[in-house]
């Protein structure tokens, strides 16, 4: 029973952590211009 309930909770927590890091990265580095050339 615990495994059935824990899976969606863990998935939601991972999604929240990923979005938190993405928003934090954008807030701190949004106006940074990268000088390195693109490889592809």
N, CA, C and O atoms as a Maestro MAE file, in Angstrom:
{
 s_m_m2io_version
 :::
 2.0.0
}

f_m_ct {
 s_m_title
 :::
 protein
 m_atom[160] {
  # First column is atom index #
  i_m_mmod_type
  r_m_x_coord
  r_m_y_coord
  r_m_z_coord
  i_m_residue_number
  s_m_chain_name
  s_m_pdb_residue_name
  s_m_pdb_atom_name
  i_m_atomic_number
  :::
  1 25 0.814 -1.204 0.000 1 A "UNK " " N  " 7
  2 3 0.000 0.000 0.000 1 A "UNK " " CA " 6
  3 2 0.854 1.264 0.000 1 A "UNK " " C  " 6
  4 15 0.518 2.244 -0.664 1 A "UNK " " O  " 8
  5 25 1.940 1.241 0.732 2 A "UNK " " N  " 7
  6 3 2.772 2.438 0.827 2 A "UNK " " CA " 6
  7 2 3.427 2.744 -0.512 2 A "UNK " " C  " 6
  8 15 3.552 3.909 -0.892 2 A "UNK " " O  " 8
  9 25 3.847 1.703 -1.231 3 A "UNK " " N  " 7
  10 3 4.489 1.915 -2.532 3 A "UNK " " CA " 6
  11 2 3.564 2.532 -3.553 3 A "UNK " " C  " 6
  12 15 4.001 3.315 -4.397 3 A "UNK " " O  " 8
  13 25 2.298 2.194 -3.490 4 A "UNK " " N  " 7
  14 3 1.334 2.750 -4.439 4 A "UNK " " CA " 6
  15 2 1.117 4.235 -4.174 4 A "UNK " " C  " 6
  16 15 0.977 5.018 -5.114 4 A "UNK " " O  " 8
  17 25 1.088 4.623 -2.915 5 A "UNK " " N  " 7
  18 3 0.873 6.032 -2.575 5 A "UNK " " CA " 6
  19 2 2.155 6.843 -2.669 5 A "UNK " " C  " 6
  20 15 2.102 8.042 -2.943 5 A "UNK " " O  " 8
  21 25 3.293 6.226 -2.449 6 A "UNK " " N  " 7
  22 3 4.549 6.961 -2.414 6 A "UNK " " CA " 6
  23 2 5.031 7.348 -3.804 6 A "UNK " " C  " 6
  24 15 5.718 8.359 -3.950 6 A "UNK " " O  " 8
  25 25 4.694 6.580 -4.816 7 A "UNK " " N  " 7
  26 3 5.190 6.859 -6.164 7 A "UNK " " CA " 6
  27 2 4.721 8.210 -6.692 7 A "UNK " " C  " 6
  28 15 5.566 8.985 -7.140 7 A "UNK " " O  " 8
  29 25 3.426 8.545 -6.670 8 A "UNK " " N  " 7
  30 3 3.033 9.862 -7.166 8 A "UNK " " CA " 6
  31 2 3.548 11.004 -6.300 8 A "UNK " " C  " 6
  32 15 3.811 12.096 -6.805 8 A "UNK " " O  " 8
  33 25 3.694 10.759 -5.003 9 A "UNK " " N  " 7
  34 3 4.219 11.805 -4.124 9 A "UNK " " CA " 6
  35 2 5.679 12.081 -4.461 9 A "UNK " " C  " 6
  36 15 6.090 13.240 -4.534 9 A "UNK " " O  " 8
  37 25 6.463 11.031 -4.665 10 A "UNK " " N  " 7
  38 3 7.873 11.205 -5.023 10 A "UNK " " CA " 6
  39 2 8.006 11.857 -6.392 10 A "UNK " " C  " 6
  40 15 8.877 12.704 -6.591 10 A "UNK " " O  " 8
  41 25 7.158 11.473 -7.332 11 A "UNK " " N  " 7
  42 3 7.202 12.069 -8.665 11 A "UNK " " CA " 6
  43 2 6.874 13.560 -8.606 11 A "UNK " " C  " 6
  44 15 7.527 14.362 -9.273 11 A "UNK " " O  " 8
  45 25 5.880 13.934 -7.823 12 A "UNK " " N  " 7
  46 3 5.525 15.344 -7.677 12 A "UNK " " CA " 6
  47 2 6.643 16.119 -6.994 12 A "UNK " " C  " 6
  48 15 6.914 17.262 -7.360 12 A "UNK " " O  " 8
  49 25 7.290 15.517 -6.014 13 A "UNK " " N  " 7
  50 3 8.380 16.192 -5.316 13 A "UNK " " CA " 6
  51 2 9.565 16.416 -6.243 13 A "UNK " " C  " 6
  52 15 10.195 17.472 -6.194 13 A "UNK " " O  " 8
  53 25 9.877 15.441 -7.083 14 A "UNK " " N  " 7
  54 3 10.962 15.604 -8.054 14 A "UNK " " CA " 6
  55 2 10.626 16.729 -9.026 14 A "UNK " " C  " 6
  56 15 11.494 17.537 -9.356 14 A "UNK " " O  " 8
  57 25 9.382 16.793 -9.488 15 A "UNK " " N  " 7
  58 3 8.975 17.860 -10.404 15 A "UNK " " CA " 6
  59 2 9.097 19.230 -9.739 15 A "UNK " " C  " 6
  60 15 9.532 20.191 -10.375 15 A "UNK " " O  " 8
  61 25 8.718 19.323 -8.472 16 A "UNK " " N  " 7
  62 3 8.844 20.596 -7.759 16 A "UNK " " CA " 6
  63 2 10.300 21.013 -7.598 16 A "UNK " " C  " 6
  64 15 10.635 22.185 -7.769 16 A "UNK " " O  " 8
  65 25 11.154 20.071 -7.276 17 A "UNK " " N  " 7
  66 3 12.576 20.384 -7.098 17 A "UNK " " CA " 6
  67 2 13.196 20.825 -8.420 17 A "UNK " " C  " 6
  68 15 13.974 21.778 -8.451 17 A "UNK " " O  " 8
  69 25 12.858 20.136 -9.515 18 A "UNK " " N  " 7
  70 3 13.406 20.512 -10.818 18 A "UNK " " CA " 6
  71 2 12.943 21.900 -11.238 18 A "UNK " " C  " 6
  72 15 13.746 22.692 -11.731 18 A "UNK " " O  " 8
  73 25 11.664 22.206 -11.050 19 A "UNK " " N  " 7
  74 3 11.171 23.538 -11.404 19 A "UNK " " CA " 6
  75 2 11.772 24.609 -10.502 19 A "UNK " " C  " 6
  76 15 12.046 25.719 -10.959 19 A "UNK " " O  " 8
  77 25 11.979 24.290 -9.230 20 A "UNK " " N  " 7
  78 3 12.595 25.237 -8.314 20 A "UNK " " CA " 6
  79 2 14.003 25.578 -8.765 20 A "UNK " " C  " 6
  80 15 14.395 26.745 -8.750 20 A "UNK " " O  " 8
  81 25 14.766 24.574 -9.164 21 A "UNK " " N  " 7
  82 3 16.130 24.819 -9.632 21 A "UNK " " CA " 6
  83 2 16.134 25.569 -10.956 21 A "UNK " " C  " 6
  84 15 16.982 26.436 -11.164 21 A "UNK " " O  " 8
  85 25 15.206 25.256 -11.856 22 A "UNK " " N  " 7
  86 3 15.141 25.957 -13.141 22 A "UNK " " CA " 6
  87 2 14.794 27.429 -12.935 22 A "UNK " " C  " 6
  88 15 15.401 28.300 -13.558 22 A "UNK " " O  " 8
  89 25 13.830 27.714 -12.072 23 A "UNK " " N  " 7
  90 3 13.460 29.105 -11.814 23 A "UNK " " CA " 6
  91 2 14.562 29.851 -11.078 23 A "UNK " " C  " 6
  92 15 14.791 31.033 -11.333 23 A "UNK " " O  " 8
  93 25 15.249 29.164 -10.161 24 A "UNK " " N  " 7
  94 3 16.355 29.801 -9.452 24 A "UNK " " CA " 6
  95 2 17.498 30.127 -10.412 24 A "UNK " " C  " 6
  96 15 18.112 31.190 -10.312 24 A "UNK " " O  " 8
  97 25 17.784 29.210 -11.343 25 A "UNK " " N  " 7
  98 3 18.829 29.441 -12.339 25 A "UNK " " CA " 6
  99 2 18.465 30.624 -13.236 25 A "UNK " " C  " 6
  100 15 19.311 31.469 -13.525 25 A "UNK " " O  " 8
  101 25 17.204 30.683 -13.676 26 A "UNK " " N  " 7
  102 3 16.773 31.776 -14.547 26 A "UNK " " CA " 6
  103 2 16.802 33.110 -13.813 26 A "UNK " " C  " 6
  104 15 17.132 34.133 -14.414 26 A "UNK " " O  " 8
  105 25 16.463 33.120 -12.525 27 A "UNK " " N  " 7
  106 3 16.460 34.356 -11.751 27 A "UNK " " CA " 6
  107 2 17.877 34.884 -11.528 27 A "UNK " " C  " 6
  108 15 18.093 36.096 -11.521 27 A "UNK " " O  " 8
  109 25 18.835 33.986 -11.348 28 A "UNK " " N  " 7
  110 3 20.192 34.426 -11.056 28 A "UNK " " CA " 6
  111 2 21.018 34.655 -12.315 28 A "UNK " " C  " 6
  112 15 21.941 35.469 -12.298 28 A "UNK " " O  " 8
  113 25 20.709 33.956 -13.411 29 A "UNK " " N  " 7
  114 3 21.546 34.020 -14.605 29 A "UNK " " CA " 6
  115 2 20.762 34.413 -15.849 29 A "UNK " " C  " 6
  116 15 21.179 34.092 -16.962 29 A "UNK " " O  " 8
  117 25 19.640 35.098 -15.688 30 A "UNK " " N  " 7
  118 3 18.789 35.414 -16.829 30 A "UNK " " CA " 6
  119 2 19.418 36.375 -17.819 30 A "UNK " " C  " 6
  120 15 19.178 36.266 -19.021 30 A "UNK " " O  " 8
  121 25 20.225 37.322 -17.333 31 A "UNK " " N  " 7
  122 3 20.798 38.326 -18.221 31 A "UNK " " CA " 6
  123 2 22.271 38.081 -18.535 31 A "UNK " " C  " 6
  124 15 22.944 38.972 -19.055 31 A "UNK " " O  " 8
  125 25 22.774 36.906 -18.233 32 A "UNK " " N  " 7
  126 3 24.172 36.576 -18.499 32 A "UNK " " CA " 6
  127 2 24.327 36.217 -19.973 32 A "UNK " " C  " 6
  128 15 23.593 35.383 -20.504 32 A "UNK " " O  " 8
  129 25 25.294 36.860 -20.625 33 A "UNK " " N  " 7
  130 3 25.573 36.572 -22.030 33 A "UNK " " CA " 6
  131 2 26.773 35.643 -22.091 33 A "UNK " " C  " 6
  132 15 27.831 35.948 -21.540 33 A "UNK " " O  " 8
  133 25 26.612 34.520 -22.755 34 A "UNK " " N  " 7
  134 3 27.679 33.532 -22.865 34 A "UNK " " CA " 6
  135 2 28.541 33.850 -24.084 34 A "UNK " " C  " 6
  136 15 28.017 34.024 -25.184 34 A "UNK " " O  " 8
  137 25 29.854 33.928 -23.896 35 A "UNK " " N  " 7
  138 3 30.771 34.282 -24.978 35 A "UNK " " CA " 6
  139 2 31.311 33.074 -25.725 35 A "UNK " " C  " 6
  140 15 31.956 33.237 -26.761 35 A "UNK " " O  " 8
  141 25 31.067 31.874 -25.234 36 A "UNK " " N  " 7
  142 3 31.615 30.691 -25.888 36 A "UNK " " CA " 6
  143 2 30.814 30.363 -27.146 36 A "UNK " " C  " 6
  144 15 29.588 30.474 -27.144 36 A "UNK " " O  " 8
  145 25 31.493 29.960 -28.219 37 A "UNK " " N  " 7
  146 3 30.764 29.626 -29.446 37 A "UNK " " CA " 6
  147 2 30.032 28.297 -29.310 37 A "UNK " " C  " 6
  148 15 30.440 27.424 -28.544 37 A "UNK " " O  " 8
  149 25 28.948 28.157 -30.063 38 A "UNK " " N  " 7
  150 3 28.190 26.912 -30.045 38 A "UNK " " CA " 6
  151 2 28.915 25.867 -30.879 38 A "UNK " " C  " 6
  152 15 29.439 26.181 -31.947 38 A "UNK " " O  " 8
  153 25 28.950 24.637 -30.405 39 A "UNK " " N  " 7
  154 3 29.680 23.562 -31.077 39 A "UNK " " CA " 6
  155 2 28.874 22.979 -32.224 39 A "UNK " " C  " 6
  156 15 29.439 22.659 -33.270 39 A "UNK " " O  " 8
  157 25 27.563 22.832 -32.051 40 A "UNK " " N  " 7
  158 3 26.755 22.187 -33.081 40 A "UNK " " CA " 6
  159 2 26.369 23.150 -34.143 40 A "UNK " " C  " 6
  160 15 25.683 22.777 -35.095 40 A "UNK " " O  " 8
  :::
 }
 m_bond[159] {
  # First column is bond index #
  i_m_from
  i_m_to
  i_m_order
  :::
  1 1 2 1
  2 2 3 1
  3 3 4 2
  4 3 5 1
  5 5 6 1
  6 6 7 1
  7 7 8 2
  8 7 9 1
  9 9 10 1
  10 10 11 1
  11 11 12 2
  12 11 13 1
  13 13 14 1
  14 14 15 1
  15 15 16 2
  16 15 17 1
  17 17 18 1
  18 18 19 1
  19 19 20 2
  20 19 21 1
  21 21 22 1
  22 22 23 1
  23 23 24 2
  24 23 25 1
  25 25 26 1
  26 26 27 1
  27 27 28 2
  28 27 29 1
  29 29 30 1
  30 30 31 1
  31 31 32 2
  32 31 33 1
  33 33 34 1
  34 34 35 1
  35 35 36 2
  36 35 37 1
  37 37 38 1
  38 38 39 1
  39 39 40 2
  40 39 41 1
  41 41 42 1
  42 42 43 1
  43 43 44 2
  44 43 45 1
  45 45 46 1
  46 46 47 1
  47 47 48 2
  48 47 49 1
  49 49 50 1
  50 50 51 1
  51 51 52 2
  52 51 53 1
  53 53 54 1
  54 54 55 1
  55 55 56 2
  56 55 57 1
  57 57 58 1
  58 58 59 1
  59 59 60 2
  60 59 61 1
  61 61 62 1
  62 62 63 1
  63 63 64 2
  64 63 65 1
  65 65 66 1
  66 66 67 1
  67 67 68 2
  68 67 69 1
  69 69 70 1
  70 70 71 1
  71 71 72 2
  72 71 73 1
  73 73 74 1
  74 74 75 1
  75 75 76 2
  76 75 77 1
  77 77 78 1
  78 78 79 1
  79 79 80 2
  80 79 81 1
  81 81 82 1
  82 82 83 1
  83 83 84 2
  84 83 85 1
  85 85 86 1
  86 86 87 1
  87 87 88 2
  88 87 89 1
  89 89 90 1
  90 90 91 1
  91 91 92 2
  92 91 93 1
  93 93 94 1
  94 94 95 1
  95 95 96 2
  96 95 97 1
  97 97 98 1
  98 98 99 1
  99 99 100 2
  100 99 101 1
  101 101 102 1
  102 102 103 1
  103 103 104 2
  104 103 105 1
  105 105 106 1
  106 106 107 1
  107 107 108 2
  108 107 109 1
  109 109 110 1
  110 110 111 1
  111 111 112 2
  112 111 113 1
  113 113 114 1
  114 114 115 1
  115 115 116 2
  116 115 117 1
  117 117 118 1
  118 118 119 1
  119 119 120 2
  120 119 121 1
  121 121 122 1
  122 122 123 1
  123 123 124 2
  124 123 125 1
  125 125 126 1
  126 126 127 1
  127 127 128 2
  128 127 129 1
  129 129 130 1
  130 130 131 1
  131 131 132 2
  132 131 133 1
  133 133 134 1
  134 134 135 1
  135 135 136 2
  136 135 137 1
  137 137 138 1
  138 138 139 1
  139 139 140 2
  140 139 141 1
  141 141 142 1
  142 142 143 1
  143 143 144 2
  144 143 145 1
  145 145 146 1
  146 146 147 1
  147 147 148 2
  148 147 149 1
  149 149 150 1
  150 150 151 1
  151 151 152 2
  152 151 153 1
  153 153 154 1
  154 154 155 1
  155 155 156 2
  156 155 157 1
  157 157 158 1
  158 158 159 1
  159 159 160 2
  :::
 }
}
